[in-house]
Amino acid sequence: MELILLGTGHAVVTKCYNTCFILKDEDRMLLVDGGGGSTLLTQLKRAGISWMDLHDIVVTHKHLDHLTGILWMLRMVTQSMNAGKYEGTLSIYGHAPLMQTIEALCRLLFTEKQCRVLHDRIRLIAVNDGETCSIIGHDITFFDLQSTKEMQYGFSMELAPGETLTCCGDEPCPPHAERYAKGSKWLLHEAFCLFEEADRFHPYEKHHSTAKDACALAAKLGVENVVLYHTEDTDLPHRRARYTAEGRQVFDGGIWVPDDLEVLSL
């Protein structure tokens, strides 16, 4: 399994792309979120991935920096399906209100012809809190983060017997959901900024964590490795070193602060 980071920044970054990624197991791939626009297509191309080979997508919530890129994916896929060039189906997973939003946006923005494939070859699959689905050959359990900003789901994926990867979307993992992340081999967690710069970036006002917060949580939950993303972009050349150093104060496991298009072997 590989983790391909298409983007690593928060909503309004300009020096990197918004956080979204691919989980790749041999020739099967799962796209998680889409960033904020058509740059998703650019990042896929730079990563050597054809959007035509993507058949499974998870969308965590409807904020623009996660959802808008998915609309560009759908634009390309619907056109390609109607032209007889896209093989198979495309399945999109998310909570029910989000699936309703995606369909409504498609019907507002796309042509009637493009919309004909909705519910036929494009499947909008509403998942519930605690529900497990088999996606790209792995069991994935979805959980409600109970966000006070916007309904948002995270998920835990079984990588192998006894090994899991947990994604907490772009909010701190709340106490009620810690059971999904506990003991994970990999925890994917947002880190809006450094704790030492919290007065500058105000992460808590935005319901976000610092690098120190995320790593302290990883230590508490007995996680093996933590991936920090969804960060600010003011010092990208030194981001990895600075975030890792702060996280190391509270966590002895693996700390990964990837750049856009970086690939991690899981």
TILO-90816 format. One line per 8 residues: number of its first residue (from 0); their letters; for each residue x, y, z of N, C-alpha, C, O. Coordinates in steps of 0.2 Angstrom, whole numbers, plus 5000, padded with zeros to 4 digits. Each point is the difference from the previous one (the first is absolute). Example, Ala and Ser with C-alpha at 12.3 -4.5 7.8 and 13.67 -1.06 7.14 Angstrom:
0> AS> 5066:4972:5039:4996:5006:5000:5004:5006:5000:5005:4999:5003; 4993:5006:4993:5004:5006:5001:4996:5005:5003:5003:5006:5001;
//
This chain:
0> MELILLGT> 5004:4994:5000:4996:5006:5000:5004:5006:5000:5005:5001:5004; 4994:5004:4992:5003:5006:5000:4995:5006:5001:4994:5000:4999; 5009:5005:5005:4996:5006:5001:5003:5006:4996:5006:5002:5000; 4990:5000:4995:5003:5005:4995:4996:5007:5002:4994:5001:4999; 5010:5004:5004:4998:5006:5002:4999:5005:4994:5005:5002:4997; 4989:4999:5000:4999:5005:4995:5001:5007:5002:5002:5004:4996; 4996:4997:5010:5000:5007:5003:5001:4999:5008:4997:4995:5003; 5006:5010:5000:5001:5000:5007:4998:5006:5004:5001:5000:5006;
8> GHAVVTKC> 4996:5005:4991:4999:5006:5003:4992:5001:5002:4996:4996:4998; 5003:5009:5006:4994:5002:5003:4996:5004:4994:5002:5000:4994; 4992:5003:5008:4995:5002:4995:5003:5006:4996:4998:5000:4994; 5006:5004:5008:5002:5006:4997:5007:5001:4998:5003:5005:4999; 5000:4989:5001:5007:5000:4998:5001:5002:4992:4996:4999:4996; 5010:5004:5003:5001:5002:4993:5007:4997:4998:5002:5001:4994; 5002:4996:5010:5007:4997:4998:5000:4993:5000:5005:4997:4998; 4989:5000:5004:4999:4993:4999:4993:4998:4998:4996:5005:5000;
16> YNTCFILK> 5002:4989:4999:4993:4999:4999:4996:4998:5006:5003:4997:5005; 4990:5003:4995:4996:4998:5006:5001:4993:5001:5002:4996:4995; 4997:5002:5011:5001:4993:5002:4996:4995:4997:4993:5001:5000; 5009:4994:4996:4997:4995:4997:5005:4995:4998:5006:5001:5000; 4992:4992:5000:5005:4995:4999:4997:4994:4997:4994:4999:4999; 5010:4996:4999:4998:4994:4997:5003:4994:5004:5006:5001:5002; 4990:4994:4999:5003:4994:5003:5000:4995:4995:4995:4998:4997; 5011:4999:5001:5001:4996:4994:5002:4993:5002:5005:5000:5004;
24> DEDRMLLV> 4992:4995:4994:5001:4993:5002:5001:4997:4993:4995:4998:4997; 5011:5001:5001:5002:4997:4993:4996:5005:4995:5002:5005:4999; 4993:4992:4997:4997:5004:4995:4993:5003:5002:4997:5003:4996; 5002:4996:5010:4993:5003:5003:5002:5006:5004:5004:5000:5004; 4992:5005:4995:5001:5007:5003:4994:5003:5003:4994:4999:4997; 5006:5004:5009:4995:5003:5003:5002:5008:5001:5005:5001:5003; 4991:5003:4994:5001:5007:5001:4996:5003:5006:4995:4998:5001; 5009:5005:5003:4997:5003:5006:5000:5008:5000:5005:5003:5000;
32> DGGGGSTL> 4989:5000:4999:4999:5007:4999:5003:5002:4993:5004:4996:4997; 4995:5010:5001:5002:5003:4994:5003:5006:5000:5002:5003:4994; 4999:5000:5011:5003:5007:5000:4995:5005:4998:4994:4998:4999; 5008:5008:4999:4996:5005:4999:4998:5002:4992:4997:5005:4999; 5006:4991:4997:4999:5002:4993:5003:4995:4995:5001:4995:5001; 4999:5008:4993:5003:4996:4994:5007:4998:5001:5003:4996:4996; 5001:5007:5009:5007:4998:5001:5000:4993:5002:5006:4997:4999; 4989:5000:5003:5000:4993:5001:5002:4996:4994:5004:4995:5001;
40> LTQLKRAG> 4994:5007:4994:5002:4997:4993:5007:5000:4999:5003:4996:4998; 5000:5010:5003:5007:5002:5000:5004:4995:5004:5005:4997:4998; 4993:5003:5009:5003:4996:5004:5000:4992:4999:5005:4997:5001; 4990:5001:4996:4999:4993:4998:5005:4999:4994:5004:4995:5000; 4996:5009:4996:5005:5000:4994:5007:5000:5002:5004:4996:4998; 4998:5008:5007:5007:5001:5003:5001:4993:5003:5006:4998:5001; 4990:4999:5002:5001:4994:5004:5000:4994:4996:5001:4994:5002; 4998:5007:4991:5000:4994:4995:4994:4996:5001:5000:4994:4998;
48> ISWMDLHD> 4994:5009:5004:4994:4996:5001:4994:5003:4995:4999:5006:5000; 4998:4990:4996:4995:5002:4996:4993:5000:5004:4999:4995:5003; 4998:5011:4996:4993:5000:5003:4995:4994:4998:4996:4999:5003; 5006:4999:4991:4995:4995:4997:5001:4993:5004:4996:4996:4999; 5010:5003:5004:5001:4994:5004:4997:5000:5007:5001:4996:5004; 4996:5010:4998:4997:5001:5007:4993:4998:5000:4996:5002:4995; 5002:4993:5009:4993:4997:5000:4997:5001:5007:4994:4998:5001; 5010:5004:5004:4997:5001:5007:5003:5006:5003:5005:5002:5000;
56> IVVTHKHL> 4990:5002:5003:5001:5006:5003:4997:5000:5007:4994:4998:5001; 5009:5005:5004:4997:5002:5007:5001:5007:5000:5005:5003:4999; 4989:5000:5003:5000:5007:5001:4998:5001:5008:4995:4998:5002; 5009:5006:5001:4999:5000:5008:4995:5005:5002:4996:4999:5004; 5004:5007:4992:4995:5005:5002:4999:5005:4994:5004:5000:4995; 4992:5005:5005:4998:5004:4994:5004:5007:5000:4998:5004:4996; 5007:4997:5008:5004:5006:5000:5003:5001:4993:5002:4995:4997; 4999:5011:5000:5002:5001:4994:5007:4997:4998:5001:4997:4995;
64> DHLTGILW> 5003:5003:5010:5007:4997:4999:5000:4993:5000:5006:4997:4999; 4989:4999:5002:4999:4993:5000:4996:4998:4994:5001:4994:4997; 4994:5010:5001:4994:4998:4996:5001:5002:4993:4998:4996:4995; 5005:5010:5004:4999:5003:4993:5004:4996:4995:4998:4999:4994; 5008:4998:5008:5004:4996:4995:4996:4994:4998:5001:4997:4995; 4994:5000:5010:4996:4994:4998:4996:5002:4994:4998:4996:4996; 4999:5010:5004:4996:5002:4994:5003:5000:4994:4998:4999:4995; 5009:5003:5005:5004:5000:4994:5001:4993:4998:5000:4998:4994;
72> MLRMVTQS> 5001:4997:5011:5000:4993:4998:4994:4998:4997:5000:4996:4995; 4994:5006:5008:4994:4997:4997:4999:5003:4993:4997:4997:4996; 5005:5009:5003:4999:5003:4993:5004:4996:4995:4997:4999:4995; 5009:4999:5007:5004:4997:4995:4997:4993:4999:5000:4997:4994; 4998:4999:5011:4998:4994:5000:4993:4999:4996:4999:4996:4996; 4996:5009:5006:4994:4999:4996:5001:5001:4993:4996:4997:4996; 5008:5008:5002:5001:5001:4993:5003:4994:4996:4998:4998:4995; 5007:4999:5009:5004:4994:4997:4995:4994:5000:5000:4996:4995;
80> MNAGKYEG> 4995:5003:5010:4996:4995:5000:4995:5001:4994:4999:4995:4996; 4999:5011:5002:4995:5001:4995:5004:4999:4993:4996:4999:4995; 5010:5002:5005:5004:4999:4994:5002:4993:4999:5004:4998:4995; 4995:4997:5010:5002:4993:5000:5007:4999:5001:5003:4995:4998; 5000:5010:5006:5007:4999:5001:5002:4998:5007:5005:4997:5002; 4990:5004:5003:5002:4998:5007:4996:4993:5001:4994:4999:4999; 5011:4996:5003:4997:4994:5002:4998:4999:5007:5003:5002:5004; 4991:4994:4996:4998:4998:5007:4996:5006:5003:4997:5004:4997;
88> TLSIYGHA> 5003:4996:5010:4996:5004:5004:5004:5005:5004:5006:4998:5001; 4992:5007:5002:5003:5004:5005:4996:5000:5006:4994:5002:5000; 5009:4996:5006:4996:5000:5006:5003:5006:5005:5006:5000:5001; 4989:5004:5001:5002:5005:5005:4997:4999:5007:4993:4999:5000; 5010:5001:5005:4998:4998:5007:5000:5007:5004:5005:5003:5000; 4990:4997:5004:5000:5006:5005:4993:5000:5003:4996:4996:4999; 5003:5008:5006:4994:5000:5004:4994:5003:4996:5002:5003:4995; 4992:4995:5007:4994:5001:4995:5000:5007:4998:4999:5002:4994;
96> PLMQTIEA> 5001:5003:5011:4999:5007:4998:5005:5002:4994:4999:5004:4996; 5007:4994:5005:5006:5001:4995:4998:4998:4993:5001:5003:4995; 4997:4990:5005:4998:4997:4994:4994:5004:4996:5000:5001:4994; 4996:5002:5010:4994:5004:4998:5003:5006:4997:4998:5003:4995; 5007:5000:5008:5003:5007:4998:5004:4998:4993:4999:5004:4996; 5004:4991:5004:5004:4999:4994:4995:4999:4994:5001:5002:4994; 4994:4994:5007:4995:4999:4995:4997:5007:4998:4999:5001:4994; 4999:5003:5011:4997:5006:4998:5004:5005:4996:4998:5003:4995;
104> LCRLLFTE> 5009:4997:5007:5005:5004:4996:5000:4997:4993:5001:5004:4995; 5000:4990:5004:5000:4997:4994:4994:5002:4995:5001:5002:4994; 4993:4998:5009:4994:5002:4996:5000:5007:4999:4997:5002:4995; 5006:5002:5009:5000:5007:4999:5005:5002:4995:4999:5005:4996; 5007:4992:5004:5006:5002:4996:5001:4996:4994:5003:5003:4995; 4995:4991:5004:5001:4996:4995:4994:5000:4995:4995:5002:5001; 5007:4995:4993:4995:5000:4995:4995:4994:5001:5002:4995:5004; 4992:5005:4993:4996:4994:5001:5003:4994:4998:4999:4994:5003;
112> KQCRVLHD> 5005:5006:4992:5003:4994:4997:5005:4997:5005:5000:4994:5001; 5004:5011:5002:5005:4998:5005:4996:4996:5006:5003:4996:5003; 4992:5007:4999:4996:4998:5006:4997:4993:4999:4998:4997:5005; 5001:5001:4989:4997:4993:4998:5003:4994:5004:4997:4995:5001; 5010:5006:5000:5003:4994:5003:5000:5000:5007:5002:4995:5003; 4995:5010:5001:4999:5000:5007:4996:4994:5002:4995:4999:4997; 5007:4998:5008:4996:4994:5003:5000:4994:4995:4997:4995:5001; 5006:5006:4993:5001:4994:4996:5007:4998:5000:5002:4995:5003;
120> RIRLIAVN> 5003:5009:4994:5007:4998:5000:5004:5004:5005:5005:4998:5002; 4992:5007:5001:5003:5004:5005:4995:4999:5006:4994:5002:5000; 5009:4994:5005:4996:4998:5006:5002:5005:5006:5006:5000:5002; 4989:5003:5000:5001:5005:5006:4998:4996:5006:4994:4999:5001; 5010:4998:5003:4999:4995:5005:5000:5004:5007:5005:5002:5003; 4989:4998:5000:5000:5003:5007:5002:4995:5005:4997:4995:5000; 5007:5007:5005:5003:4996:5005:4997:5003:5007:5000:5006:5000; 5000:4989:5004:4998:5002:5007:5005:4999:5005:5005:4997:4999;
128> DGETCSII> 4995:5007:5007:5005:4999:5005:5000:4993:5002:4996:4997:5002; 5011:5001:4998:5001:4993:5002:4999:4995:4995:5001:4994:5001; 4997:5008:4993:4999:4995:4994:5007:4998:4997:5004:5004:4999; 4996:4990:5000:5006:4997:4996:4999:4998:4993:4995:4997:4999; 5009:5005:4996:4999:4999:4993:5007:4997:4998:5005:5001:5003; 4995:4995:4992:5006:4997:4997:5001:5004:4994:4996:5001:4995; 5010:5003:5005:5002:5004:4994:5007:4999:4999:5004:4999:5004; 4997:5000:4989:5007:4998:4997:5003:4994:5004:5006:4999:5001;
136> GHDITFFD> 4989:4996:5001:5002:4994:5003:5002:5001:5008:5003:4995:5003; 4995:5010:5000:5002:5001:5007:4993:5002:5004:4996:5004:4997; 5003:4994:5009:4995:5002:5004:5001:5007:5002:5005:5002:5003; 4990:5003:4996:5001:5007:5003:4994:5001:5004:4994:4999:4998; 5007:5003:5008:4995:5002:5005:4999:5008:5000:5005:5003:5002; 4989:4999:4997:4999:5008:5000:4998:5002:5007:4996:4996:5004; 5006:5010:4999:4998:5002:5006:4999:5008:5000:5003:5003:4996; 4991:4999:5007:4998:5007:5000:5005:5003:5005:5000:4998:5006;
144> LQSTKEMQ> 5003:5008:4992:5004:5004:5004:4996:5004:5005:5003:5003:5004; 4991:4998:4995:4995:5004:5003:5003:5007:5001:5000:5004:5005; 5002:4998:4989:5003:5007:4999:4994:5005:5002:4994:4999:4998; 5008:5007:5005:4995:5005:5001:5000:5005:4994:4996:5005:5000; 5009:4994:4995:5000:5005:4995:4996:4997:4994:4995:5004:4997; 5006:4990:5001:4997:4997:4994:5001:4992:5001:5005:4998:5002; 4989:4999:4997:5000:4993:5001:5006:4997:4996:5001:5001:4994; 5003:4995:5009:5006:4997:4997:5001:4993:5003:4999:4998:5006;
152> YGFSMELA> 5003:4997:4989:5002:4994:5002:5007:4998:4999:5003:5003:4995; 5000:4993:5010:5007:4998:4999:4999:4992:4998:4994:4998:4999; 5011:4999:5001:5000:4992:4999:5006:4997:5002:5005:5003:5001; 4994:4990:5000:5006:4996:5002:5000:4994:4995:4995:4997:4999; 5011:5002:4998:5001:4995:4995:5004:4994:5002:5005:5002:5003; 4993:4992:4996:5004:4995:5002:5005:4998:4994:4998:4999:4995; 5008:5002:5007:5006:4999:4995:5001:4993:5000:5002:4997:4994; 4999:5000:5011:5001:4992:5001:4998:4998:5007:4998:5005:5004;
160> PGETLTCC> 5001:4989:4997:4998:4998:5007:5004:5003:5005:5006:4999:5001; 4990:5005:5004:5003:5003:5005:5003:5007:4999:5003:5003:5004; 4997:4999:4989:5003:5006:4998:4995:5005:4997:4996:4998:4996; 5003:5008:5007:4995:5005:4997:5003:5006:4999:5006:5002:5003; 4991:5002:4992:5002:5007:4999:4993:5004:5001:4995:4998:4998; 5006:5007:5006:4994:5004:5002:5001:5007:4998:5005:5003:5001; 4990:5000:4995:5000:5006:4998:4995:5004:5003:4994:4998:5001; 5008:5008:5002:4995:5004:5004:4997:5006:4997:4999:5005:5003;
168> GDEPCPPH> 5002:4995:4990:4997:5006:4996:5005:5006:5001:5006:4999:5000; 4991:5007:5002:5004:5005:5001:4998:5004:5007:5001:5006:5001; 4997:4990:5003:4998:5002:5007:5004:4995:5005:5002:4995:4998; 4999:5008:5008:5003:4995:5005:4996:4994:5002:4994:5001:4999; 5009:4994:5002:4996:4994:5002:4997:5001:5006:5003:5000:5005; 4990:5000:4996:4997:5001:5006:5000:4994:5005:5001:4994:4997; 4998:5007:5009:5000:4994:5005:4996:4994:4998:5002:4994:5001; 4992:5008:4996:4995:4994:4999:5002:4996:4994:4998:4994:4999;
176> AERYAKGS> 5007:5009:4997:5002:4996:4994:5007:4997:5001:5003:4997:4996; 5000:5004:5010:5007:4998:5001:5001:4992:5000:5005:4997:4998; 4989:4999:5003:5000:4993:4999:5002:4998:4993:5003:4994:4999; 4995:5010:4996:5002:4998:4993:5007:5001:4999:5003:4996:4996; 5000:5009:5007:5007:5001:4999:5005:4997:5004:5006:4999:4999; 4992:4998:5007:5004:4997:5005:5004:4994:4997:4997:4996:4997; 5010:5005:5004:5004:4994:4998:5001:5000:4992:5003:4995:4998; 4995:5010:4999:5001:5000:4992:5007:5000:4998:5004:5003:5004;
184> KWLLHEAF> 4998:4994:4991:5006:5000:4997:5002:5007:4997:5006:5002:5001; 4989:5001:4996:5000:5006:4997:4994:5005:5002:4995:4997:5000; 5007:5009:5003:4995:5004:5001:5001:5007:4996:5005:5003:5000; 4990:4998:4996:5000:5006:4996:4996:5006:5003:4994:4999:5001; 5010:5006:5001:4997:5005:5004:5002:5007:4998:5006:5001:4999; 4989:5003:5001:5002:5007:4999:5004:5004:5005:4999:4998:5006; 5005:5006:4992:5004:5004:5004:5001:5007:4997:5004:5002:4996; 4991:5002:5006:4999:5007:4997:5007:5004:5000:5001:5004:4996;
192> CLFEEADR> 5002:4996:5010:5006:5004:5001:5004:4997:5005:4998:4995:5003; 5008:5008:4999:5004:4998:5006:4996:5003:5006:4997:5005:5000; 5004:4991:5006:4998:5002:5006:5003:5007:5002:4996:5005:5003; 5010:4996:4995:5004:5006:5002:4997:5006:4996:5002:5006:5002; 4994:4993:4993:4998:5005:4996:4992:5000:5000:4997:5003:4996; 5000:4994:5009:4993:5000:5001:4997:5007:5000:4995:5002:4998; 5009:5003:5006:4997:5007:5000:5000:5003:4994:4997:5005:4999; 5007:4993:4996:5000:5003:4993:4995:4997:4996:4997:5004:4996;
200> FHPYEKHH> 5002:4990:5004:4995:4996:4995:4993:4999:5003:4996:4998:4996; 5004:5002:5011:4993:4999:5003:4997:4993:4998:4994:5000:4998; 5009:4995:5003:4997:4993:4998:4994:4998:5004:4995:4997:4997; 5005:5005:5009:4994:4997:5004:4994:5004:4998:4994:4997:5001; 5006:5009:4997:4994:5004:4998:4997:4997:4994:4994:5000:4998; 5010:4996:4998:4998:4997:4994:4999:4992:5001:4999:4997:4995; 5001:5001:5011:4999:4993:5002:5005:4996:4997:4999:4994:4997; 5008:5008:5003:5005:4996:4998:5005:4999:5005:5000:5002:5006;
208> STAKDACA> 5005:4994:4992:5006:4998:5005:5006:5003:4998:5001:5003:4995; 5004:4997:5010:5007:5001:4998:5004:4994:4999:4997:4995:5002; 5009:5005:4996:5004:4994:4999:5001:4997:5007:5000:4994:5000; 5001:5010:5005:5001:4997:5007:4994:4996:5002:5000:4995:5003; 4994:5008:4996:4994:4997:5002:4999:4994:4996:4998:4995:5004; 5003:5005:4990:4999:4993:4996:5004:4995:5002:4998:4994:5001; 5008:5008:5001:5005:4994:5002:4999:4998:5007:5001:4994:5002; 4997:5011:5002:4998:4998:5007:4994:4995:5000:5000:4995:5004;
216> LAAKLGVE> 4995:5006:4991:4995:4995:4999:5002:4993:4998:4998:4995:5002; 5007:5006:4993:5003:4993:4998:5003:4996:5005:4999:4994:5000; 5004:5010:5005:5004:4996:5005:4995:4997:5005:5000:4995:5002; 4994:5009:4999:4995:4998:5005:4997:4994:4997:4998:4995:5004; 5001:5004:4990:4996:4995:4996:5004:4994:4998:4998:4995:4998; 5009:5005:5004:5004:4995:4998:5001:4999:4993:5001:4994:4997; 4999:5011:4999:5001:5000:4993:5007:4999:4998:5005:5002:5003; 4996:4994:4992:5007:4999:4997:5003:5006:4997:5006:5002:5001;
224> NVVLYHTE> 4990:5001:4994:5003:5005:4995:4994:5005:5000:4994:4998:4999; 5008:5008:5001:4995:5006:4998:5002:5004:4994:5006:5001:4999; 4989:5000:4997:5002:5004:4994:4996:5007:5001:4994:5000:5002; 5010:5005:4998:4997:5007:5001:4999:5004:4994:5005:5000:4996; 4989:5002:5003:4998:5004:4994:4995:5005:5001:4999:5001:5006; 4999:5002:4989:4995:5006:5001:5003:5005:5004:4997:5003:5004; 5009:4999:4994:5003:5005:5003:5000:5007:4997:4998:5001:4994; 5005:5004:5009:5001:5007:4997:5006:4999:4995:5004:4995:5001;
232> DTDLPHRR> 4997:5010:4995:5006:4999:4995:5005:5006:5000:5003:5001:4995; 4998:5002:5011:5004:5006:5000:5007:4998:5000:5005:5005:4998; 4997:4989:5003:5007:4998:5001:5001:4993:4997:5003:4996:5004; 4995:5003:4990:5000:4993:4998:5007:4997:4999:5001:4994:5002; 5005:5010:4997:5006:4997:5000:5002:4997:5006:5004:4995:5000; 4994:5007:5006:5002:4998:5006:4994:4997:5004:5001:4998:5006; 4993:5001:4991:4994:4997:5003:5002:4993:5003:4998:4999:5006; 5005:4997:4990:5001:4993:5003:5004:5000:5006:4999:4997:5005;
240> ARYTAEGR> 5007:5007:4995:5004:5000:5005:4997:5003:5007:5001:4997:5005; 4996:5008:4994:4997:5004:5005:4994:4996:5004:5000:4999:5006; 4996:4998:4989:4994:4996:5003:5002:4994:5003:4998:4998:5005; 5007:4999:4992:5003:4993:5003:5003:5002:5007:4999:4996:5005; 5005:5009:4995:5003:5002:5007:4995:5001:5005:5001:4998:5006; 4994:5006:4993:4995:5001:5005:4996:4994:5002:4999:4999:5006; 4999:4997:4989:4997:4993:5001:5004:4996:5005:4998:4996:5004; 5009:5004:4994:5004:4995:5004:5001:5002:5007:5002:4995:5004;
248> QVFDGGIW> 4996:5011:4998:4999:5001:5007:4996:4996:5004:5000:4999:5006; 4995:4998:4991:4994:4996:5003:4999:4994:4998:4996:4996:5002; 5007:5002:4992:4999:4993:4997:5006:4997:4997:5004:5003:4997; 4997:4991:5005:5006:4996:4998:4999:4996:4994:5005:4997:4997; 4989:5002:5000:4999:4996:4994:5002:5004:4994:5004:5005:5000; 4994:4992:4994:5002:5003:4994:4996:5007:4998:4994:5000:5001; 5009:5005:4997:4997:5006:4999:5001:5002:4993:5006:5000:4998; 4989:5001:4998:5001:5001:4992:4996:5007:4999:4994:5000:5001;
256> VPDDLEVL> 5010:5004:4996:4997:5007:4998:5002:5000:4992:5005:5003:4998; 4990:4994:4998:5002:5000:4993:4999:5006:4996:4996:5005:5002; 5007:4996:4993:4999:5005:4995:4995:4998:4995:4999:4994:4999; 4998:5010:4997:4996:4998:4994:5003:4995:4996:5006:5001:4998; 4990:4994:5000:5003:4995:4995:5005:4995:5003:5002:4996:4997; 4999:5005:5010:5004:4995:5003:4996:4993:5001:4994:5000:5000; 5010:4994:4999:4997:4994:5001:5003:4996:5006:5006:5000:5001; 4990:4998:5003:5002:4996:5006:4998:4993:4999:4994:4998:4998;
264> SL> 5010:4997:5003:4999:4993:5000:4997:4998:5007:5003:5001:5005; 4991:4996:4995:4997:4998:5006:5001:4993:5002:4997:4998:5005;
//
